[in-house]
Amino acid sequence: MPPESDAGIVVVGCGHAALSLVRELRRRDARRALTIVTADSGDVYSKPALSTAHADQRPVQALVSQNAAAMAEALDVRLLVHTRALSIDVPSRLLHTDRGMLRYEALVLATGASPRPLQVSGDGGADAIAVNSLDDYRRLRARLGLDARVAVIGAGLVGCELALDLRTGGHAVALFDSASRPLHRLLPDFASQRIAGALARAGVALHLGQAPDRVVRGPGGYRVGAGAIEEEVDVVISAIGLHVEAGLPGSADIATAAGIVTDDCLRTSAPHVFALGDCVQIDGRLQPFLLPIMHGARALAATLCGTPTAVHYPPMPVTIKTPACPTLMCAPAPADAGRWVVEADDSDGLRGVFLADASDDVLGFVLQGGRIRERAAMLTRLTQRSPVVA
């Protein structure tokens, strides 16, 4: 594949961020040359469904909403599947791939984030599955027998969703985390405790405050240990979090920190190179959820079509998909000074608010149980503030 002058806007990645951007670009310009480069099959699927598709044992194809060829035709985009982006030549505007070079007008890195490697002793750690893609889901389904015992390492958002979904599907599940409570980075203590109670009532064996230190292969399975605690399981899932791989941006000396650093128009430190989605760090923050990606895609499409547009993030609640304890969280900004207060905690559920120290303004909230129906009312209380500008 020789360098091509008509690759136009080249997008690396084919997940929610990449496709949202391409759709927004097509709304603005039906004729612009667009190219997607992806290391996977290019099939369209809902990534959030990966952590909730196990209870009813959905087959892999049931998660695919559109195959790659149909997507490419519908969006009139050139799609290069099973193609790895290797490096960027910024002065020449060339993307080097394992199938040749592409000359770009603008390059968008929508590469997402990758699972952190599981660091444990023993010979079984390398066998742990991180469920972060359709191929990962395929591998997990192939290993899950009807009565498979599962260890989930990591009690964050994905780990809790997986643990509860697998337990609902009839699997024995043990959940490990070094933190003393689930979702400790996202939820206040009182909301975490409700999640922990729901997991325990569902039959999940909780090993919180117990960092797994070994995974050892045994006859037909694994022994997962944390100090004196040991669980014998058939499958090990690693849900210890994601990180942004520095290889591609590093090839062009693009600034990175926790993610690829961008300005408020999603421009990286390299000219004509932008970033979008889970891989982006903007104003010191990662924005890995679906709503901020949609806002970013709209702003970036305008910028790429000639109207530089900063991203504006309104309040964006996150739904935690744990049916045993429905939870909706709208986090305050990291710089917000305040305290959490429980306004209601009864048979209808829980409502907690984050109040500003100086004014008692509501800067964030969490709803659980039946009170998630109060979402609109709580957003009204929040929207009295100016939207957050990234």
N, C-alpha and C positions, 0 to 999 in steps of 0.2 A: 504494500500500500504506500505509494509515494506521497510526498507532501501535497496537499490539495488546497487550492485557494478558495474553494467554495464551501468549506466546512462551516463557515458562519459562526454562530454562537455555539460553542462546544460545552456540554454539561457532562461532568464526570460523576457517575452515580445514576441510579434508576429507582430510587426510593420515593417516598412521599414528597420530599423537598424538590427533587429533580422534576418529577411529573407536575407538581403544583406550579413550578416556574414555567415549564413548557406550555402548560395550558394557559397561563396568564399571558405569556408572550404571543400565543396564537390568537388570543382575544384582541390583542393590539395590532398584530401584524400577521396576516394570513400567508404571506409569501416569504418571510425571512428564512434563510437557510439555518436549520437547527440540526445538531448532531448530538446524540447521547452515546456515551461510552460507559459500558458496565461490565464488571467482571462476572456477573451471574447471568441467568437466563433472560432477564428483562421482563418476566411475567409480572403482572400487577397484582399485588395482594395487600391486605391490611396488616401491617406489622403489629399493632396492638392486639390483634386476634391470636398471635402466637402464644400468648400466655394464658389464654382462656379457651382454647379449642380442644382441650384434653378430656374434659368431663364427658363430652358426647363422642369422643374418639373420631373427630372429623378427619377424613383423609386429606392428604396434601392438596389435591386438586380442588377440594371444596373451598380452600382458602383463596384460590386464584380467581380474581374477578374479571381479568382480561388477559389473554395471552399476548406475548411480546409483539407478534406480527400484527395483530389487530390494533394494538395500542399505537404502533408506529404508523400504521396506515391512517388511523383516525386523527392523529396529530400532525401528519405529514412531516415526520421527522426521520432522519437517517439514524438507525439504531445499530450499534456495533456491540453485539453480545459476546460474552466469554472473552472479553478484551481487557487487559490490564493496563492502566495508565502508569507509566514508569517514571517519567520526569518531565519537567517543563523548561523549555528554552524561552525565557522571557523576552530577550532582545529580538529574537526572530519570530516570536508568537507561534511556537511549535510545541505541540504535545506529543511526546514520544510514548508509544504503546508497544506491546509485544506483537503487534501486527503491522507496525510501521508508524509513520508520523502524520499528524493532522495540523494544518495551519488554521489558526483561529482568529476571528475578529475580536471576540471576548471569550474568556474561559471562566466557567463557574465550577467551583469545587463543591459538590453536594455528596460527599463521600461518606457521610454519617460517622458513627463511632463504632469501635470494635470492642469486644469483650476483653476485660482485663484478664491476664493469665492467672490461673490459680496456683498460688505458691504454697505447696504443702510437701511434706516428706512422704516417702512411700512410692511404690511403682504404679499406683492407680490414678494419680492426679491428672496425667495426660489424657485419660479416658473420659474426663468430665465433659459434659455437653453444655455449651452456652447457647441458649435459644434466642438468637438474634437475627435469623434469616429463615427464608422458606427451606433452604437446604438443611439448616439446623433442625427445624421442625421435622423434616423428613427423617433425619437420622434418629431423632428421639422417638418418633412413632415406631420406627423399625426395632428399637430396643425395648419398648414398653410392652411386656406381656400383660395378660389380663390381671394377674396378681402381683405385678412387679412392685417391689419395695423401692422407694425413692428417697434419696437425700438431696435436699436443696440447700446449697451453701450461699447465704446472703439473704437477709430479710428486708431488703428494700422493696421498691414498688413491684418490680418484676418477680422477685423471689416470693413475696407474699401472694401475688396473684397466681403464680404457678402452683405454690403449695396448696392453696385452697382448691384450685381447679382440679389438680391431680387427686386430692383427697375426695372431692365430690365424684370423681370418676372411679372411685373404689380402690385407689392405691394407698398403701401405707406410706406415710410421708413423715420424714424428720427434717426440721428446719433449723439450721445453724446460723448464728451470727455472733460476731465479737461484741456487738452493742447489746445493751441490756434490754432493749425494747425494739420492736419492729418499726420500720420506716422512721428511724430516729432523725434522719436529716430532713425529712419533709414535714412531719407532723409534730405538734406539741405533745408533751407527755401524756396528757389525759386522753387524747385521741388515739395515740399509740396503744394505750392499755386496752381500749375497746377492741382494736384490731387483734391484739394478743388474745383477749378473751374469746373472740369469735373463732380464731384459729384453733385454740385449745378445745373449745366445745365441738368443733368439727372433727376432732380426733387427730390433729396434727401434733406430733411430738415436738415441743419447743425446747431448743437448746440455745437460749439467749444468754449473752455474756460469755459464750463459750466459742472461742475462735478455733475452727477445725485446724489441726496441725498435721494430720496424716490421712492419706487415702491409700489403702493397701489392697491389692488384688487377693481374692480368696477363691475357694471352690465355687464357681458359678456366680460370683458377685464381688462385692467390695466390703471392706471394713473402714468406716469413716469415724475418726476419733478426734476428740477434743479433750485433752487431759485424761481424766479417768473415765470419761463418757465414750462409749463406742456403740455404733449402730451398724448392723449388717444389712446391706441393701443390694439391689440388683442394678440400679442406675444412679449415677451421681450427676447432678445439674449444678453448674456454677452460675450464680447470679450476683457476683460481687461488684458489678458495675462496669462501666464502659470508659474507654479513653480514645482520644483522637490520635491516630497514627501519623507520625511526623514525616514519613518517607517522601510523599509526593510534594507537600509544601516545602519540605526541607531541601528538595532538589533545586528549588528556585530561591532559597533563602527567604521564604515568606515567614513573617513573624508569627510565632505560635506561643501559647501559654498553656492553659487548660484546654484550649481549642485553637482554631485558626483565628487570629486577631483581625477584626475588621473595624472600619469606621461605621457611622450610622447609616451609610448608603451601601453597606455590605461589601465595600472595597477592601481588598487585602493590601499588604504593603508593596505588592508588585503591580505595576501598571497593567490594566486590562484584565486583571485576574480578580474574581469575586468569590465569595463563599456563602453557602446557605445551608441551614438545617442543623442537625445534631452536632456538626463539626465546628460550628461558629461560636466564638467568644466575642460578645459585643458589649461595650461599656463594662468590661470585667465580669460578665455573666454568661453562662451557657443558657440556651433556650431550647431544650430538646423536645418539647411537646408539640402536638399537632397545630394548635392555634397560633403560637408564635411563628411557626414555619409558614403558615398561610399568610400572615401579615407580611413576613419577609419576602415571600414570593411575589406578592402584589407590588411592593415597593421596588424590588429589584427589577421586575419586568419593566416598570416605568423608567428606571434608570437606564437599562440596556436599550430602551427605545428612544433615548435622547432627553428624558426629563429627569435629572437627578432628584431622587426622592428618598428622604430619610425614613427609617422604620419607626412607626409609632405603635407601642404596645399598650392596649387597654388592659383592664383587669382580666385575667385569663384563668378561670378555675380549672383544676385538674381532677378528673374522675378516677378514683381508684377502684378497679374492677374486682371487688371482693363482695359477692352477693350476701355472704353471712354477716357483713357489716358494711353496707353501702356508705361510701365516704366521698365527699367533695371538698377539695382544699383550694383556697386562694391565698397563696403565701404573701406576706409582706416583703418589701424589698430588703435586701441584706443590710442596707444602711439605715433602715427605719428603726428608731428607738422607741420601745414600748414594751407591753407585757400582754400575755395571754390571759383572758378572763372567760370562764365558763358561764354563759348566760342561761343555758337550759340543759338539763341532763335528767331525762325521765323516760317513761315507756315510749314516747314518741321519737326518742333519739337525742342527739347532742347538738348543741350550737355553741361554738366558741368563737370569740372575736379577739383580734390583736388591736389593742388600743394604743394610740400615740401617747407618749409620756406627757407632752406639753399641752395637748388639746383634747384628749380622749376621742379623737377622730378614729374611725374604724379603718385600719390599714390592711387588714387581712381577715379571713374567717375560715372556719372548718365546720362542715355539717356532716352528721352521721345518722344512719337509720332513716326513719321516715322524714326527718327534717331536711333531707336533701331537696325536698320539694320547695324549700324556702330560698332556693338559689336566686331567683329573680329579685326577691325582696332584698337579699343581702347584696346583690350587685348594685342595686339602687343606693344602698347606704355607702357603698364604695365609690360609686361614680360621682359623688359630690366632690371628689378630688379631681385634679387635672390628670389626664392620662399620662402614664409613664412614657417618657421619650427616651428611646435608646440612644 
